[in-house]
Amino acid sequence: MNMISFVYKKSPWLAVCWTAIIFILCCTPGRFIPTTNWLELLSFDKFVHASIFFGMSVLWLITLLKYNKITTLNTIIVLAGCIAYGGSLEIMQATVFSQRSGDWLDFIANSFGCLMGFWVFSKKKSIFSNL
């Protein structure tokens, strides 16, 4: 089984697990998050935010495709849900999680990752058509 086939077949579990991993990462106390000045100069943090939300949105969209539920409405719901999840986590970082702080730029990076995930998925979803 190749990687594309594996992701397609396991997409519901992968989507749930990836969503949970994002939650765990976002609620981890700040003292456990590595800080390096050169990473901040390269905006590595924003790249990480965009990347993890890119992955989450793609996994949820593949799950829709797997169950033949890929409609415009369902796609909008998935994207809105992923973006709202990113916003909720930023709010929780600002108000609930210890030693964390919410950041509008992180929310923008999360949302950008979700939208890029949709764009890439819409261009490449045909690779799943023969599975």
Residue, then its C-alpha position, 0 to 999 in steps of 0.5 A: m500500500n502506497m502512502i496516498s492509498f494509506v492516507y485515503k483509507k485511514s483519512p477519518w482516523l488521521a484527521v481526528c488524530w491530527t486535530a487532537i495533536i494540534f490541540i495538545l500542541c496548542c495547550t502545551p505550557g509555554r515553558f515546554i515550547p522551544t524558543t530560538n531567536w533565528l526561528e523568529l527572524l524567519s517567521f518559522d512559527k507562522f510557517v508551522h501554524a500554516s503547515i499544521f492547519f494545511g494538513m488538518s484541512v486536507l485530511w478532513l477534505i480527503t475524508l469528505l471525498k472518501y465518503n462521497k460527501i464532497t459538496t460545496l456546502n460540506t467543503i465550506i463547513v469543513l473549511a469554516g470548522c478548521i478556521a474556527y478551530g484555529g481561532s478557538l485555540e488562539i482564544m484559549q491560548a489567551t484565556v485558558f492555557s497556562q504560559r500561552s498567549g493568543d496571537w492574531l498573526d497565528f490565527i491568520a497563519n492558521s486560516f491561510g494554511c486551511l485555505m491553502g489546503f483547500w486550494v491544493f486539495s481542489k487541484k490534486k483531488s484526482i489522485f484519489s479517484n482510482l483508490 
